[in-house]
Amino acid sequence: MGGGGFQMDPDNPLLDDHVLELARASSGRDRPRICLIPTASADELALIDDFERLFAPRSEPRALRLFARTDADLREVVLSQDAVYVTGGNTANVFALWRLHGLDAVLRDAWNAGVVMAGMSAGAICWFEACTTDSFGPELQPLRGGLGILDGSLSPHYGGEAQRRPLFQRLVADGTLPPGYGVDDGAALVFRDRDLIEVVGSDRDARAYRVEPDGTGGAVETTLPARYLG
């Protein structure tokens, strides 16, 4: 998700509903097990409470915290889930802390095992190789070091923040970042294995874009058709 979901738009559950729909289809459970990983938001307790309150009627939610860690075996926790959901926040902290705790390797194993992977902003970036981020201050910067389950780069909040689109295009054009996707708030890319199968949206105007070098020092942006979930 470029933005949205319960963290940004709690009154519009369409993207979150779609995550649960994918988890039900994968697991065969009416109430899938879904684990929030709120590392990017520093394990914010109010956010965890919101997640558990909003998801409890439709699933078996839980949270995996690294700042006040209570789970000794991260692999056991994650591999017992039908889906994981990563919050937005500080992307650089996510990359560093996951590697320190070994959660990066656990998540790769969970992906190989068929666990549904979802997230918003930093929680979408993390599955790719690289991104633009405000982790180091208000001026966006390029960052590599994602899990690389998905090839390329991602820019969330693509149409909603003035720096996002021009910077991402420039960084892809000059090779600083590999080709990738710009995703608006309210839009989400859906992959099966490593193949993009569709773009979905909780907002009729939300879009996603494929951004690639044009061979002449610039970038070409291709609009991807989006299916409104409402």
Legacy VTK file of the C-alpha trace (Angstrom):
# vtk DataFile Version 3.0
C-alpha trace
ASCII
DATASET POLYDATA
POINTS 230 float
0.000 0.000 0.000
1.348 3.416 -0.909
-0.658 4.771 2.003
-3.973 4.114 3.696
-5.182 1.105 5.616
-6.090 1.299 9.280
-2.997 3.368 10.151
-3.838 6.291 7.838
-7.499 5.813 6.945
-9.265 3.807 9.677
-12.719 4.718 8.384
-12.027 3.089 5.014
-11.328 -0.635 5.556
-11.205 -1.670 1.888
-7.457 -2.304 1.669
-7.393 -4.074 5.029
-10.378 -6.172 3.965
-8.455 -7.194 0.863
-5.476 -8.319 2.963
-7.814 -10.511 5.001
-9.460 -11.834 1.840
-6.055 -12.922 0.527
-5.221 -14.506 3.886
-8.518 -16.420 3.918
-7.948 -17.676 0.390
-4.411 -18.791 1.238
-5.197 -20.446 4.574
-8.779 -21.657 4.195
-9.620 -20.091 7.558
-12.631 -17.814 8.002
-10.698 -15.985 10.729
-7.105 -15.917 9.520
-4.202 -15.362 11.855
-2.594 -11.980 11.155
0.429 -10.520 12.898
1.167 -6.798 13.032
4.864 -5.889 12.888
4.995 -2.261 14.108
8.779 -1.795 14.137
8.627 1.254 11.852
6.341 3.039 14.310
8.542 2.098 17.308
5.930 -0.420 18.491
3.467 2.374 19.211
0.969 0.945 21.694
-1.985 3.018 20.505
-1.428 1.748 16.959
-1.264 -1.847 18.174
-4.486 -1.311 20.118
-6.183 0.112 17.010
-5.048 -2.850 14.929
-6.268 -5.423 17.418
-9.599 -3.639 17.908
-10.295 -3.247 14.179
-9.101 -6.682 13.098
-10.408 -8.811 15.993
-13.968 -9.143 14.629
-12.647 -10.683 11.400
-9.389 -12.426 12.288
-7.046 -13.594 15.036
-4.738 -10.587 15.413
-1.537 -10.290 17.383
1.510 -8.020 17.398
5.207 -8.819 17.279
7.208 -6.178 19.138
10.963 -5.717 18.968
11.360 -2.631 21.195
9.825 -4.391 24.202
10.387 -7.897 22.930
8.474 -10.668 24.654
8.695 -13.382 21.978
11.810 -15.528 22.254
11.284 -17.418 18.999
10.421 -15.050 16.166
10.347 -17.871 13.638
7.689 -19.759 15.576
5.525 -16.637 15.808
5.773 -15.560 12.174
5.508 -18.988 10.566
2.333 -19.706 12.537
0.584 -16.754 10.847
-1.535 -16.607 7.706
-0.507 -12.988 7.088
1.857 -10.351 8.405
1.102 -6.628 8.222
3.947 -4.116 8.546
3.195 -0.535 9.616
4.499 2.696 8.159
7.126 4.780 9.901
10.916 4.915 9.824
12.107 2.627 7.024
15.821 2.812 7.891
15.088 1.675 11.450
13.100 -1.266 10.079
15.994 -2.451 7.928
18.498 -2.154 10.780
16.409 -3.663 13.576
15.083 -6.572 11.551
18.626 -7.625 10.664
19.803 -7.201 14.252
17.041 -9.513 15.493
17.208 -11.899 12.527
13.645 -11.058 11.529
14.673 -10.416 7.923
15.591 -14.079 7.441
12.423 -15.207 9.234
10.254 -13.118 6.911
11.960 -14.558 3.836
11.219 -18.037 5.145
7.611 -17.054 5.809
7.246 -15.744 2.257
8.635 -19.026 0.919
6.095 -20.841 3.104
3.180 -18.913 1.584
2.426 -16.420 4.344
0.673 -13.338 2.925
2.893 -10.259 3.223
1.279 -6.832 3.509
2.106 -3.341 4.657
1.759 0.384 4.199
4.481 2.907 3.269
7.574 1.555 5.076
5.617 -1.674 5.336
5.383 -1.784 1.539
8.918 -0.559 0.866
10.475 -3.312 2.988
9.685 -6.098 0.489
11.614 -4.321 -2.301
15.323 -3.673 -2.835
15.320 0.110 -2.523
13.220 3.235 -2.011
13.065 6.910 -1.282
12.616 7.692 2.403
12.238 10.488 4.930
13.933 8.339 7.588
16.819 10.811 7.888
14.839 14.047 7.949
12.288 15.990 5.935
14.279 15.859 2.681
13.745 12.542 0.924
16.801 10.403 0.243
17.440 7.157 -1.644
17.886 4.044 0.472
18.874 0.501 -0.359
18.767 -2.485 1.959
15.233 -3.847 1.693
14.483 -7.556 1.872
14.572 -7.825 -1.923
11.765 -10.378 -2.057
10.423 -8.119 -4.812
12.764 -6.673 -7.420
13.284 -2.967 -7.868
12.283 0.091 -5.886
9.159 1.677 -4.436
8.002 5.216 -3.723
4.897 5.393 -1.473
2.615 8.459 -1.070
3.462 9.092 -4.699
0.853 11.671 -5.575
0.305 13.005 -2.068
3.694 14.527 -1.180
5.365 17.074 -3.441
8.905 15.632 -3.303
7.970 12.053 -4.117
7.261 11.920 -7.848
10.028 14.171 -9.283
12.730 12.745 -7.015
11.807 9.126 -7.725
11.811 9.747 -11.452
15.206 11.448 -11.272
16.766 8.686 -9.160
15.459 5.966 -11.464
16.591 7.921 -14.539
20.183 8.327 -13.308
20.467 4.758 -11.991
20.658 5.625 -8.303
17.562 3.465 -7.827
16.508 0.470 -9.917
13.245 0.701 -11.887
10.189 0.376 -9.724
6.773 1.641 -8.731
5.189 4.826 -7.469
2.046 4.139 -5.436
-0.522 6.690 -4.284
-2.216 6.744 -0.906
-5.217 4.445 -1.169
-3.645 2.205 -3.801
-1.879 -1.141 -3.406
0.160 -3.453 -5.595
-0.804 -7.131 -5.377
1.888 -9.678 -6.209
1.648 -13.425 -6.496
5.118 -14.824 -5.997
7.136 -12.058 -7.727
4.598 -11.231 -10.432
2.386 -8.151 -10.238
-1.144 -9.428 -10.811
-3.180 -6.271 -10.195
-3.454 -2.863 -8.578
-6.334 -2.304 -6.165
-7.629 0.835 -4.526
-9.718 2.082 -1.624
-10.074 5.409 -3.445
-11.405 5.701 -6.992
-8.706 8.234 -7.881
-5.744 6.333 -6.396
-3.200 5.091 -8.915
0.078 3.217 -9.203
2.786 3.704 -11.803
5.678 1.789 -13.266
8.779 4.026 -13.497
11.722 3.071 -15.721
14.641 4.827 -17.434
13.736 6.071 -20.907
17.214 5.529 -22.365
17.865 9.235 -22.899
18.644 10.299 -19.339
15.045 10.652 -18.233
12.330 8.385 -16.885
9.127 7.052 -18.389
6.077 6.622 -16.158
3.371 4.124 -17.102
0.005 4.283 -15.343
-1.155 0.870 -14.099
-4.909 0.160 -14.229
-6.428 -0.028 -10.748
-9.470 -1.984 -9.563
-11.590 -0.059 -7.066
-12.482 -2.331 -4.159
-15.720 -0.586 -3.188
LINES 1 231
230 0 1 2 3 4 5 6 7 8 9 10 11 12 13 14 15 16 17 18 19 20 21 22 23 24 25 26 27 28 29 30 31 32 33 34 35 36 37 38 39 40 41 42 43 44 45 46 47 48 49 50 51 52 53 54 55 56 57 58 59 60 61 62 63 64 65 66 67 68 69 70 71 72 73 74 75 76 77 78 79 80 81 82 83 84 85 86 87 88 89 90 91 92 93 94 95 96 97 98 99 100 101 102 103 104 105 106 107 108 109 110 111 112 113 114 115 116 117 118 119 120 121 122 123 124 125 126 127 128 129 130 131 132 133 134 135 136 137 138 139 140 141 142 143 144 145 146 147 148 149 150 151 152 153 154 155 156 157 158 159 160 161 162 163 164 165 166 167 168 169 170 171 172 173 174 175 176 177 178 179 180 181 182 183 184 185 186 187 188 189 190 191 192 193 194 195 196 197 198 199 200 201 202 203 204 205 206 207 208 209 210 211 212 213 214 215 216 217 218 219 220 221 222 223 224 225 226 227 228 229
